């Protein structure tokens, strides 16, 4: 079995809203995938992960919080922070993987 690096787009248009106002995303990744980083690509947050090609896929939950928003960190793994533009306003978004 081989590993590859895949990217997963976190387009705000596809987000659900969490109970604290955070953006929620469900990504399907092969089992044992390791999230490596988050960056902005062409104005959209993107997560890159090292995946095991051919393993069954699982849903992984990613949450994006704005600076200053209430945030649940209990049991969540910090992925990284990115600078993004929304409505011509610069934001810093903080990404966590939720259990």
C-alpha positions as CSV (number, residue, x, y, z in Angstrom):
1,X,0.0,0.0,0.0
2,X,1.3,3.4,-0.9
3,X,1.0,6.9,0.6
4,X,0.3,10.1,-1.2
5,X,-0.3,13.7,-0.2
6,X,-3.8,14.9,-1.0
7,X,-5.5,18.3,-0.6
8,X,-8.9,18.9,0.8
9,X,-10.7,22.3,0.1
10,X,-12.5,24.0,2.9
11,X,-14.8,26.3,0.8
12,X,-16.9,28.5,3.1
13,X,-19.8,28.0,0.8
14,X,-19.8,24.3,1.7
15,X,-19.5,24.9,5.5
16,X,-22.2,24.1,8.1
17,X,-22.5,26.5,11.0
18,X,-21.7,25.1,14.4
19,X,-23.5,26.0,17.6
20,X,-20.7,28.6,18.5
21,X,-20.8,30.1,15.0
22,X,-17.7,28.3,13.8
23,X,-17.5,26.8,10.2
24,X,-17.8,23.0,10.2
25,X,-16.5,20.7,7.4
26,X,-16.8,17.0,7.0
27,X,-14.0,15.5,4.9
28,X,-13.7,11.9,3.8
29,X,-10.1,10.6,4.2
30,X,-8.6,7.2,4.1
31,X,-8.1,5.6,7.5
32,X,-4.8,6.4,9.2
33,X,-4.5,9.7,7.2
34,X,-2.4,12.4,8.9
35,X,-3.3,16.0,8.5
36,X,-0.1,17.9,7.7
37,X,-1.1,21.6,7.4
38,X,-3.6,24.2,6.4
39,X,-2.9,27.2,4.0
40,X,-4.8,29.5,1.7
41,X,-4.8,28.5,-1.9
42,X,-6.6,30.8,-4.4
43,X,-8.4,32.5,-1.5
44,X,-9.8,29.3,0.0
45,X,-8.5,27.4,3.0
46,X,-7.0,24.0,2.0
47,X,-5.9,21.1,4.3
48,X,-3.1,18.8,3.1
49,X,-2.9,15.2,4.4
50,X,-0.6,12.2,4.0
51,X,-3.0,9.4,3.1
52,X,-2.8,5.7,2.7
53,X,-4.3,5.1,-0.8
54,X,-6.7,2.2,-0.9
55,X,-7.8,2.1,2.8
56,X,-11.5,2.6,3.5
57,X,-12.5,6.2,4.0
58,X,-13.6,7.8,7.3
59,X,-15.3,11.2,7.9
60,X,-13.1,13.7,9.7
61,X,-14.5,16.9,11.2
62,X,-12.6,20.2,10.7
63,X,-13.7,23.4,12.5
64,X,-12.6,26.9,11.6
65,X,-12.9,29.6,14.2
66,X,-12.4,33.4,13.7
67,X,-10.1,35.2,16.1
68,X,-12.2,36.4,19.1
69,X,-15.0,33.8,18.7
70,X,-15.8,31.5,21.5
71,X,-13.9,28.3,20.9
72,X,-14.2,24.7,22.1
73,X,-10.7,23.2,22.4
74,X,-11.5,20.2,24.6
75,X,-10.5,17.0,22.7
76,X,-9.7,18.9,19.5
77,X,-6.4,18.8,17.7
78,X,-5.0,22.2,16.5
79,X,-4.1,22.1,12.8
80,X,-3.0,25.7,12.2
81,X,-4.0,29.3,11.5
82,X,-4.4,31.1,8.2
83,X,-5.0,34.6,7.0
84,X,-8.0,35.0,4.7
85,X,-10.0,37.8,3.1
86,X,-13.8,37.8,3.5
87,X,-15.8,40.8,2.2
88,X,-12.6,42.7,1.7
89,X,-11.8,42.3,5.4
90,X,-8.7,40.3,6.6
91,X,-9.5,37.5,9.1
92,X,-7.3,35.0,10.9
93,X,-9.0,31.5,10.9
94,X,-7.9,28.8,13.4
95,X,-8.4,25.2,12.3
96,X,-9.0,22.3,14.7
97,X,-9.9,18.6,14.1
98,X,-12.9,17.7,16.2
99,X,-13.4,14.3,17.7
